[in-house]
Amino acid sequence: MTQPVMPYVFRFGPDSTQEAQAVADLLAAQQFKRVALVACSATSGIDYLRAITAALGKKNIPIVIEQTYDINAVDLSPQLANVRNAKPDVVVVIPYPADGARVLRTAQQLGMSVPTVVVRTVLMETLRKLAGDASDGVVTPNTVDTSRTDVQLLFRHLDTRYGAHQPTLYSVISYDAASVALAIASQPDVLQRLEAGDIHLRVKIFATMSNESEHLKASKGARARHIGSLLATIRDRRGITGTCTPRWPKRGHVWCQPI
């Protein structure tokens, strides 16, 4: 659990402070000394901006400029020109997919070629398609361990049924959440209480399993089929032994360079 304000609600995805720490660790390891932060002005963007600012402060890494923008803004050249003129040695971008693509394209048009970290959303195909070659070489934190044997098996099933999976963390997060929920539900005392109606099991999965919803054209049927395929896989595993032992994600950060 992270920041357990509600002690019986479990969060499987990283929050902004954890991803901010991953970014700060990377920048410290690479010995960057002049950081530019570019964030959308939506609530999540400001939350990440505050978290990364705090994490960089603990590492004594100077921030030479911060720029925010409206996610619907068409022209981002004023903000990116300010960033270019500040002469950072690395740029950290905190966007949604469509506006993140505009940030990367604008930076390319302005001749900027500094190392760039994009938080999370560059893992989504939409951003990379819209950005084109402007997204080449950017780095992002992928805060799940995708090398796990069970996760590799999940990816193979998804690849067979739906085509190549996207390099996102969401499918693994959903897999772990469903695994734990079904493991709890499979315990004899819990099953008895479920059957008696004394307790109820509710699992909410907020992300599609393989490719992002836009890659699946956002059809409700496609989303349901993806979620169904995950749960069927879990049930098959559970049926072999009568229980499903969850594998918790490792706490380390795996850095990847999107294709």
PAKE-149749 format. One line per 3 residues: number of its first residue (from 1); for each residue z negated, x negated, y of C-alpha. Coordinates in steps of 0.05 Angstrom, whole numbers. Example, Ala and Ser with C-alpha at 12.3 -4.5 7.8 and 13.67 -1.06 7.14 Angstrom:
1) -156,-246,-90; -143,-273,-21
REM end
This chain:
1) 0,0,0; 13,-23,71; -32,-1,128
4) -62,56,86; -77,107,139; -66,159,85
7) -98,128,22; -59,170,-28; 10,159,3
10) 45,97,-25; 99,61,13; 147,20,-29
13) 193,-4,27; 172,-59,75; 148,-38,144
16) 169,-70,209; 111,-120,209; 130,-147,141
19) 204,-155,159; 184,-186,225; 142,-237,188
22) 202,-253,144; 245,-265,205; 192,-308,239
25) 183,-349,175; 258,-362,172; 264,-382,245
28) 203,-428,239; 231,-461,176; 298,-473,212
31) 261,-499,273; 294,-453,324; 263,-460,393
34) 301,-410,437; 304,-339,409; 342,-280,439
37) 322,-210,417; 372,-153,422; 347,-84,402
40) 369,-12,406; 322,31,448; 308,82,393
43) 237,87,367; 250,43,306; 285,-9,349
46) 226,-14,396; 177,-16,338; 215,-74,306
49) 220,-109,374; 145,-107,383; 132,-130,312
52) 181,-189,317; 154,-209,385; 84,-211,357
55) 106,-250,294; 144,-301,336; 84,-309,381
58) 40,-328,322; 91,-381,304; 94,-406,376
61) 169,-394,378; 192,-380,449; 233,-318,466
64) 282,-335,522; 308,-264,532; 299,-192,507
67) 353,-140,516; 353,-67,496; 410,-17,497
70) 422,57,484; 451,68,414; 507,111,443
73) 528,60,495; 601,41,489; 600,-22,531
76) 547,-73,511; 578,-131,548; 524,-132,604
79) 468,-142,553; 506,-193,511; 529,-231,573
82) 456,-238,593; 440,-263,524; 497,-314,526
85) 475,-339,594; 404,-349,569; 431,-402,520
88) 390,-383,459; 397,-423,395; 390,-360,352
91) 399,-285,364; 359,-231,328; 392,-162,329
94) 353,-98,314; 405,-42,309; 429,20,272
97) 495,10,235; 547,34,286; 515,3,347
100) 499,-60,308; 573,-68,295; 587,-61,370
103) 535,-115,385; 567,-164,336; 638,-149,360
106) 618,-156,433; 584,-222,419; 647,-246,385
109) 690,-223,444; 645,-262,492; 655,-325,451
112) 583,-328,425; 576,-368,361; 501,-379,354
115) 466,-364,288; 450,-290,283; 398,-251,244
118) 408,-175,237; 348,-136,212; 363,-93,150
121) 423,-51,173; 475,-105,161; 461,-91,87
124) 497,-25,98; 572,-23,86; 584,19,149
127) 561,-36,195; 600,-90,160; 664,-49,159
130) 659,-31,232; 641,-102,252; 696,-134,211
133) 696,-210,213; 645,-208,270; 592,-197,215
136) 613,-259,176; 556,-309,169; 500,-265,194
139) 434,-269,157; 386,-213,139; 319,-207,103
142) 324,-171,36; 251,-157,21; 257,-138,-52
145) 268,-180,-114; 337,-160,-140; 336,-213,-194
148) 288,-174,-238; 315,-158,-308; 303,-83,-301
151) 336,-82,-233; 396,-119,-259; 402,-67,-314
154) 398,-11,-263; 453,-44,-222; 497,-50,-283
157) 489,25,-298; 504,42,-226; 564,-4,-223
160) 593,27,-286; 584,98,-262; 597,93,-187
163) 630,26,-173; 601,-37,-143; 532,-25,-113
166) 517,-44,-42; 469,-102,-29; 415,-58,-1
169) 341,-55,-18; 339,21,-21; 361,30,-93
172) 306,-17,-117; 254,16,-74; 273,84,-102
175) 274,57,-173; 203,29,-165; 177,93,-133
178) 206,136,-189; 181,87,-243; 110,90,-217
181) 110,165,-207; 135,177,-278; 87,125,-306
184) 29,163,-274; 56,230,-298; 63,204,-370
187) -12,190,-377; -44,241,-425; -97,266,-377
190) -47,273,-321; 2,310,-366; -52,359,-385
193) -69,373,-312; 5,380,-294; 15,429,-351
196) -46,468,-329; -21,471,-258; -83,435,-233
199) -42,381,-199; 30,375,-177; 75,314,-178
202) 121,307,-118; 170,249,-111; 212,242,-49
205) 270,194,-51; 300,183,18; 359,139,-1
208) 419,144,-46; 416,101,-108; 478,58,-107
211) 522,58,-46; 500,84,21; 511,158,35
214) 569,143,82; 603,105,26; 596,167,-17
217) 623,209,41; 553,239,49; 566,297,1
220) 503,330,-25; 532,332,-95; 543,257,-95
223) 472,245,-70; 444,290,-124; 485,256,-178
226) 460,188,-156; 387,209,-155; 396,244,-222
229) 426,182,-254; 365,141,-234; 315,190,-261
232) 354,198,-326; 352,122,-335; 277,122,-324
235) 267,179,-373; 307,142,-426; 263,81,-418
238) 201,123,-420; 223,160,-482; 227,96,-523
241) 152,81,-520; 123,145,-492; 105,111,-427
244) 138,76,-369; 104,12,-345; 124,0,-272
247) 144,-68,-246; 119,-77,-176; 164,-113,-126
250) 146,-186,-113; 119,-199,-44; 166,-257,-28
253) 228,-251,15; 297,-263,-12; 346,-284,41
256) 419,-267,30; 484,-275,67; 524,-210,65
259) 595,-213,39
REM end
